[in-house]
Amino acid sequence: MLPIRDERVRRIAITAAKGGGGLLGVGTAVAGTAIGVGVVQARLARRAIGRPLTVPPYSDGRYLPPGETVARGTSLRLTVLGDSGAASLGAHDAEATIGAILATALAAAAHRPVLLSNVAVVGATSSALAAQVDRALVNRPHVAVIMIGANDVTHLVRPQVSVRLLSDAVHRLRSAGVQVVVGTCPDLGTVRPLASPLRQVVGRMSRELAAAQRIGVLAEGGRPVALAEILGELFYTHPQHFFSSDRFHPSAAGYFACAQALLPAVLDAAGIAPEMRALPSASS
């Protein structure tokens, strides 16, 4: 994996905090030209390979602790926001979605029902978060989980703008009393349909965005989880297992791995001592 340029990441985060769009800079402008070609290749690959599902499985509802058939006590409210990863495009059923896996684990740990709502939108960039936060706040969640950033990279959204939009979303949720967990941008260098050297370029850009997102999320009182750092090597070395048949979106095993990475922060956000840091078993 290519190293993260700490100085560039710091500049991105500072510019985002000041509310400016910033400049791409010479290095990123050159990379942007390459990424433009990469986006075309990615679209052609999607068209050739096809998508496993037209829409993500619907997973909203109430999740009960193990062994209970009737909801007892006040429910914890969990909301998921973001893009197709948050929506779990590629999961074969509701139980394999990020939201359902986290809600099931949270209900078991809290010994309380968990009311899940997912407002994520397939194809969303960070500019979609404002509307998603509007929808999320209607449900008055205790915990919100955000996964965003991949489409910002492939659509050439300036990283300063992307980080600012995410920071604004976290700020609004925290101001409303919601605890926020953010799964930062995944490592797009693991996506095999993108040919080299374009895959390396997008990989570097996605990891830089993730590092800048982390700074912005922490500044607003959220809990960032570095999905690229935790899962990048796993997805790169075992693509047939962790990607779905379209080779773009995670498989059931991939979403389970993402949930494992996010769960400790979700338990912390819900005020639960995370005695069990791993989920019992992966979905088939």
C-alpha positions as CSV (number, residue, x, y, z in Angstrom):
1,M,0.0,0.0,0.0
2,L,1.2,3.5,-0.7
3,P,1.9,5.8,2.3
4,I,-0.4,8.6,3.2
5,R,1.1,12.1,2.7
6,D,0.5,13.5,6.2
7,E,1.1,17.2,5.2
8,R,-1.5,17.0,2.4
9,V,-4.0,15.3,4.7
10,R,-3.5,18.1,7.2
11,R,-4.0,20.8,4.6
12,I,-7.2,19.1,3.4
13,A,-8.6,19.0,7.0
14,I,-7.6,22.6,7.7
15,T,-9.2,23.9,4.5
16,A,-12.4,21.9,5.2
17,A,-12.6,23.3,8.8
18,K,-12.3,26.8,7.4
19,G,-15.2,26.1,5.1
20,G,-13.4,26.6,1.8
21,G,-13.5,24.3,-1.2
22,G,-9.7,24.6,-1.6
23,L,-7.7,23.9,-4.7
24,L,-6.9,20.6,-6.2
25,G,-3.2,21.4,-6.4
26,V,-0.9,20.3,-9.2
27,G,-0.4,16.8,-7.9
28,T,-4.1,16.1,-7.5
29,A,-5.0,17.8,-10.8
30,V,-2.8,15.4,-12.6
31,A,-4.3,12.5,-10.6
32,G,-7.7,13.9,-11.4
33,T,-7.1,13.5,-15.1
34,A,-6.1,9.8,-14.5
35,I,-9.1,9.3,-12.3
36,G,-11.4,10.6,-15.0
37,V,-10.2,7.8,-17.3
38,G,-10.6,5.4,-14.3
39,V,-14.2,6.4,-13.8
40,V,-15.0,5.5,-17.4
41,Q,-13.3,2.2,-17.0
42,A,-15.2,1.5,-13.8
43,R,-18.5,2.3,-15.5
44,L,-17.7,0.0,-18.4
45,A,-16.7,-2.8,-15.9
46,R,-20.0,-2.3,-14.0
47,R,-21.9,-2.6,-17.3
48,A,-20.1,-5.7,-18.3
49,I,-20.2,-7.4,-14.9
50,G,-23.7,-6.3,-13.9
51,R,-25.0,-5.7,-10.4
52,P,-26.2,-8.5,-8.1
53,L,-29.2,-6.6,-6.8
54,T,-31.4,-3.9,-8.2
55,V,-31.8,-2.4,-4.7
56,P,-30.3,-3.2,-1.3
57,P,-32.3,-5.4,1.0
58,Y,-34.8,-3.6,3.2
59,S,-33.6,-4.0,6.8
60,D,-35.5,-1.4,8.8
61,G,-37.3,-2.7,11.9
62,R,-37.0,-3.8,15.5
63,Y,-34.3,-6.2,16.5
64,L,-34.7,-8.2,19.7
65,P,-32.1,-9.6,22.1
66,P,-31.4,-13.4,21.7
67,G,-34.2,-15.6,22.9
68,E,-36.8,-12.8,23.1
69,T,-39.9,-12.8,20.9
70,V,-41.6,-9.7,22.3
71,A,-40.0,-6.2,22.7
72,R,-39.5,-5.3,26.3
73,G,-38.4,-1.9,27.5
74,T,-37.3,1.2,25.6
75,S,-35.7,0.5,22.3
76,L,-32.3,1.9,21.4
77,R,-32.6,3.8,18.1
78,L,-29.9,3.2,15.5
79,T,-29.7,5.0,12.1
80,V,-27.4,4.2,9.2
81,L,-26.5,7.0,6.7
82,G,-24.3,7.1,3.6
83,D,-23.8,5.4,0.2
84,S,-24.2,2.0,-1.3
85,G,-21.9,0.5,1.3
86,A,-24.1,1.8,4.1
87,A,-27.2,0.6,2.2
88,S,-25.5,-2.8,1.8
89,L,-25.9,-3.2,-1.9
90,G,-24.6,-6.7,-2.7
91,A,-25.9,-8.3,0.5
92,H,-28.2,-11.3,-0.3
93,D,-30.8,-10.6,2.4
94,A,-31.7,-8.2,5.2
95,E,-29.8,-10.2,7.8
96,A,-26.5,-9.7,5.9
97,T,-26.7,-5.9,5.8
98,I,-24.5,-3.6,7.9
99,G,-27.5,-2.2,9.7
100,A,-29.0,-5.5,10.6
101,I,-25.7,-7.0,11.8
102,L,-25.0,-4.0,14.0
103,A,-28.6,-3.9,15.3
104,T,-28.5,-7.6,16.2
105,A,-25.2,-7.3,18.0
106,L,-26.2,-4.1,19.8
107,A,-29.5,-5.7,21.0
108,A,-27.6,-8.7,22.3
109,A,-25.0,-6.5,24.1
110,A,-27.6,-4.0,25.5
111,H,-30.2,-6.6,26.4
112,R,-32.7,-4.2,24.8
113,P,-34.6,-4.0,21.5
114,V,-32.9,-1.9,18.8
115,L,-35.0,0.1,16.3
116,L,-33.1,0.3,13.0
117,S,-33.7,2.8,10.3
118,N,-31.4,3.1,7.2
119,V,-31.5,6.3,5.2
120,A,-28.5,5.6,3.0
121,V,-28.7,6.1,-0.7
122,V,-26.9,4.1,-3.4
123,G,-24.5,6.3,-5.3
124,A,-24.5,9.0,-2.7
125,T,-21.6,11.4,-2.3
126,S,-21.1,13.5,0.8
127,S,-23.4,16.2,-0.6
128,A,-26.3,13.9,0.0
129,L,-25.7,13.7,3.8
130,A,-27.6,16.9,4.6
131,A,-30.8,15.5,3.3
132,Q,-30.1,12.2,5.0
133,V,-29.5,13.9,8.3
134,D,-32.9,15.6,7.9
135,R,-34.5,12.2,7.6
136,A,-32.4,10.6,10.3
137,L,-33.3,13.2,12.9
138,V,-37.0,12.5,12.5
139,N,-36.4,9.2,14.2
140,R,-34.4,10.8,17.0
141,P,-31.6,8.1,17.0
142,H,-29.3,7.4,19.9
143,V,-26.6,6.3,17.6
144,A,-25.9,7.1,13.9
145,V,-23.5,5.2,11.7
146,I,-22.2,6.9,8.6
147,M,-20.3,5.3,5.7
148,I,-19.3,7.7,2.9
149,G,-16.5,8.7,0.6
150,A,-16.0,6.2,-2.2
151,N,-18.3,8.1,-4.6
152,D,-16.6,11.4,-3.7
153,V,-13.3,10.0,-5.0
154,T,-14.8,8.5,-8.2
155,H,-16.8,11.7,-8.9
156,L,-13.7,13.9,-8.3
157,V,-15.3,15.8,-5.4
158,R,-12.6,18.0,-3.9
159,P,-11.5,16.3,-0.7
160,Q,-11.8,19.6,1.2
161,V,-15.4,19.8,0.2
162,S,-16.1,16.2,1.0
163,V,-14.6,16.5,4.4
164,R,-16.5,19.7,5.2
165,L,-19.8,18.1,4.2
166,L,-19.2,15.1,6.4
167,S,-18.1,17.3,9.3
168,D,-21.2,19.4,8.9
169,A,-23.4,16.2,9.1
170,V,-21.5,15.0,12.2
171,H,-21.9,18.4,13.8
172,R,-25.7,18.5,13.2
173,L,-26.2,15.0,14.6
174,R,-24.0,15.7,17.6
175,S,-25.8,19.0,18.2
176,A,-29.0,17.0,18.4
177,G,-27.6,14.7,21.0
178,V,-26.8,11.8,18.7
179,Q,-23.7,9.7,19.1
180,V,-22.0,9.3,15.7
181,V,-19.7,6.6,14.3
182,V,-18.2,7.1,10.9
183,G,-16.7,4.4,8.8
184,T,-14.2,6.5,6.7
185,C,-13.7,6.0,3.0
186,P,-12.7,2.4,2.0
187,D,-9.6,1.6,0.1
188,L,-10.5,1.8,-3.6
189,G,-7.2,0.3,-4.5
190,T,-8.7,-3.1,-3.6
191,V,-11.2,-2.9,-6.5
192,R,-9.8,-5.2,-9.2
193,P,-11.9,-4.1,-12.2
194,L,-9.9,-0.8,-12.1
195,A,-6.7,-1.5,-14.0
196,S,-3.2,-0.5,-12.9
197,P,-1.9,2.2,-12.5
198,L,-5.4,3.8,-12.1
199,R,-6.2,1.4,-9.2
200,Q,-3.1,2.7,-7.3
201,V,-4.1,6.3,-8.0
202,V,-7.6,5.9,-6.7
203,G,-6.3,3.8,-3.8
204,R,-4.0,6.6,-2.7
205,M,-6.7,9.3,-3.1
206,S,-9.2,7.2,-1.1
207,R,-6.8,6.6,1.7
208,E,-5.9,10.3,1.9
209,L,-9.6,11.2,2.0
210,A,-10.1,8.7,4.8
211,A,-7.3,10.2,6.8
212,A,-8.7,13.7,6.4
213,Q,-12.2,12.5,7.2
214,R,-10.9,11.1,10.5
215,I,-9.5,14.5,11.5
216,G,-12.8,16.2,10.6
217,V,-15.0,13.6,12.5
218,L,-12.9,13.8,15.6
219,A,-13.1,17.6,15.6
220,E,-16.9,17.4,15.6
221,G,-17.1,14.8,18.4
222,G,-17.7,11.7,16.3
223,R,-16.0,8.4,16.4
224,P,-14.1,7.6,13.2
225,V,-13.3,4.0,12.2
226,A,-10.6,3.5,9.6
227,L,-12.1,0.9,7.3
228,A,-9.4,1.2,4.7
229,E,-6.7,0.6,7.3
230,I,-8.5,-2.3,9.0
231,L,-10.0,-4.0,6.0
232,G,-8.0,-3.0,2.9
233,E,-5.5,-5.9,3.0
234,L,-8.3,-8.4,3.7
235,F,-10.3,-7.3,0.7
236,Y,-7.2,-7.0,-1.6
237,T,-5.9,-10.5,-0.8
238,H,-9.3,-12.3,-0.8
239,P,-11.5,-10.5,-3.3
240,Q,-13.4,-13.6,-4.3
241,H,-14.6,-13.9,-0.6
242,F,-15.2,-10.3,0.5
243,F,-16.6,-8.8,-2.7
244,S,-20.0,-9.7,-4.2
245,S,-20.3,-11.0,-7.7
246,D,-20.1,-7.5,-9.2
247,R,-16.6,-7.2,-7.8
248,F,-17.4,-3.6,-6.6
249,H,-19.6,-4.0,-3.5
250,P,-18.9,-6.2,-0.5
251,S,-20.4,-9.7,-0.2
252,A,-22.2,-10.9,2.9
253,A,-18.7,-11.8,4.4
254,G,-17.5,-8.3,3.4
255,Y,-20.3,-6.6,5.2
256,F,-19.8,-8.8,8.2
257,A,-16.2,-7.8,8.3
258,C,-17.2,-4.1,8.1
259,A,-19.6,-4.6,10.9
260,Q,-16.9,-6.3,13.0
261,A,-14.7,-3.2,12.5
262,L,-17.5,-0.8,13.4
263,L,-19.0,-2.7,16.3
264,P,-16.7,-1.6,19.1
265,A,-17.2,2.1,18.3
266,V,-21.0,1.5,18.1
267,L,-21.0,-0.2,21.5
268,D,-19.0,2.7,23.0
269,A,-21.4,5.2,21.4
270,A,-24.4,3.4,22.9
271,G,-22.7,3.6,26.3
272,I,-22.1,-0.2,26.5
273,A,-18.9,-1.7,27.7
274,P,-17.8,-3.8,24.7
275,E,-17.1,-7.1,26.5
276,M,-17.3,-9.0,23.2
277,R,-15.3,-7.3,20.5
278,A,-16.2,-9.8,17.8
279,L,-19.5,-11.0,16.3
280,P,-20.4,-14.7,16.9
281,S,-20.2,-15.9,13.2
282,A,-20.3,-14.7,9.7
283,S,-23.3,-14.9,7.5
284,S,-23.2,-17.5,4.8
